[in-house]
Each structure stands twice: as C-alpha cells, then as structure tokens.
Amino acid sequence: MDKALDGILRRAARLMLDFENPQVFAKGGHADFVTEADVAVQAFLLEELARAYPGAAFFAEEAEGQTLGDGLTFIIDPIDGTTNFFRRRRCSAISVGAVEGKMPVFGAIYDPYRDEMYHAERGRGAYCGDVRLHVSDTPMEKAVIGLGSAPYYSELFELTGRTVGRLLPQIADFRRTGSACIDLCDVAAGRSDGHFEWRLQPWDYCAATLIVEEAGGRCGSILGGEVVYDRAMPHLAANARIFDQLQMALQEIERQQ
C-alpha cells in the first residue's frame, strides 16, 4: 500500500478518535446522522489527498453537487458507521476508494479500533496489513450473510423485513455491524460469506467492492448488472460459490414484493 495514503488514513483516524463527545446533527432522513467529526475528518482527507495526488477529483459523503468524471477520483466515507461512532460502539471505519474511468483501481479501509488496514489494488490482490485475504467457499445453506437494513429509506422497510424472513431459512444466519465497510471486509476475509443492502451509497462500497473482488469474491447489483460508482444501488457481494444463488433468491423476494 502507498505509504502516503497509509499515513493519511491513520492521521485521519487519530483526528476521528479525538472527538470523544462529538456534536450530532440530523441530515433529514430517518436515523440519518452526521457528526462534527465526520465533517472534520472529510475536510482533512480532502486537503491531504489533494496535496498528495495533485489533479485528482473527489466524490465524498458529506458534500453536495458532485458528479463522477473519468479522471482519477477519490470516493470517500470519512466515518462509515456514524451511529456506532457517537454511540461508542467501537465499530466504525474510514473508507477511501479511487476510481479511474469510473472503475475502481484502489481501495483502503482503516478500522482504528482494531488497527486493521484493508487495502487492494486492481489485479494485485487484497490484504489486511500484510496478510493476503481470501473469501470463503461456504455453501448457501451454511452461509453467514451480512445485512444492511437501509435505515434511511422508509420505502424499503417492508422489503428489508420481508427479505430477512424469506432468506433466513435458506442460510445459516445474518450479521449486521452497522458499518457496510466492515461487513464487506468480513466477506473479503472469509468471516462472512455474503452481504447485501437494498440501497447503498458508493462511498459505502467503493473501496470495499475492490477489496472483495481482489479477495476472489464477486460484487454486483442485486437486480443484475455491474456495480456503479456514481449513485446508490442495490449492492450485493458474496463468495463466488453462492453469488448467483443468493442473487436469484433476493430477486425472487423483490418480485414477490
């Protein structure tokens, strides 16, 4: 991993942890919050990345009026797991993905609570620190699946609830940390076997998608098609053994909805 980027993420994490009791603001949607720490960490990342990578563009969570071009662009989530952060659940991460030609070329996710740096470059594998990551080969009936509950979108509540009820008999169990980045890193590391959310934002999955794919997994839209990085989508990641089966099961649930 590039030493400059490693250092930037670690310094951003120290800034994040300096906010012991951050101010919390509602963003407008159901259970959708931002803290002063999110804003400060994003400002730090934008400044430091612009200095380290002159000419790069940015697509970040706590910003407005952004469009994704074809040049090198960093897609940033300053704190993924904001509610976890201000509730002191110690399960949040900083995510920085880089896309070029609207396709990911690099991704890094830093979990400061466990001091774990997940990273991947296109075609060079995925790692946690120096340890190579590999997805599992677990079959569907034994699979542990990460679930994003899409809490900001009330129109998806019924579908999400129906999905849990219909899918649970087909798998071993669900897991939810409250951080999509960490859930997706669990898939890359083989601790979980898949993850889905009916509407997930690109800053939540950009870096993690590349990490999962470079670990041997597959990512795509639940409804079919490739991952896109300029808008929210129904995101699915899984080991190669169950991806198609899990996708078909989710599609069938959506059709019944």
Secondary structure, 3 states (H helix, E strand, C coil): CCHHHHHHHHHHHHHHHHCCCCCEEECCCCCCEEEHHHHHHHHHHHHHHHHHCCCCEEEECCCCCCCCCCCCEEEEEEEECHHHHHCCCCCCEEEEEEEECCEEEEEEEEECCCCEEEEEECCCCEEECCEECCCCCCCHHHCEEEEECCCCCHHHHHHHHHHHHHHHHHCCEEECCCCHHHHHHHHHCCCCCEEEEEEECHHHHHHHHHHHHHCCCEEEECCCCCCCCCCCEEEEEECCCCHHHHHHHHHHHHHHC
